[in-house]
Amino acid sequence: MRVLVAEDDPIIALGLASRLRAMGHEVLGPVATVVEARELADGADLYLFDVDLADGDGIELARSLSEDGPRRPVVILTGLDAPEVLDRSIAAGVLAHLTKPVDDRQLEAALRLAAARSAELEALRAEVDSTRQALADRKVVEQAKGLLISGLGLTEPEAFARIQTTARQRNLRLVDVARAIVDQRALYEKGRP
């Protein structure tokens, strides 16, 4: 996994990079600033950000990267054991949160957890998108059936059968035939076939 490390303490940053490489990960950085992290962000599979960076806040960086482009799993590191930092992390969509010092086992567990949770969230987003598309397609089919019913005097089963037959004959998807009917609405609204 390609891990972007953003940590403003150079000793901690180099230690994290070395440990991540020993775990088999490819390290991008380490970098100390928000600006540098943004430059490398697209190449990463996962972000490992300290809360306090040289020129900004790692939690806000994670939030803005998530809003600006593809979502990547984020693990936040902090030296502060403060509930408000955890609350901000949760609100920003961070998937794992570690308090320094961190041992190798905790670090690997956080990375694996964040990556797994991110994959689950992406699968859910894809499922939601697919369901939304299916509902939108169904709406178009229903609209086309309504046009055929009112314009040609067909029953609902006859209108649906006509859409199905046309789709089969032209080797098209049902929704594509329905969309063509809706696009030619004026013909059916005037009662012409």
Sequence and secondary structure as in RCSB ss.txt:
>XXXX:A:sequence
MRVLVAEDDPIIALGLASRLRAMGHEVLGPVATVVEARELADGADLYLFDVDLADGDGIELARSLSEDGPRRPVV
ILTGLDAPEVLDRSIAAGVLAHLTKPVDDRQLEAALRLAAARSAELEALRAEVDSTRQALADRKVVEQAKGLLIS
GLGLTEPEAFARIQTTARQRNLRLVDVARAIVDQRALYEKGRP
>XXXX:A:secstr
 EEEEE SSHHHHHHHHHHHHHTT EEEEEE SHHHHHHHGGG SEEEEESEETTEEHHHHHHHHHHHS    EE
EEES   HHHHHHHHHTT SEEEESS  HHHHHHHHHHHHHHHHHHHHHHHHHHHHHHHHHHHHHHHHHHHHHHH
HH   HHHHHHHHHHHHHHHT  HHHHHHHHHHTHHHHHTT  
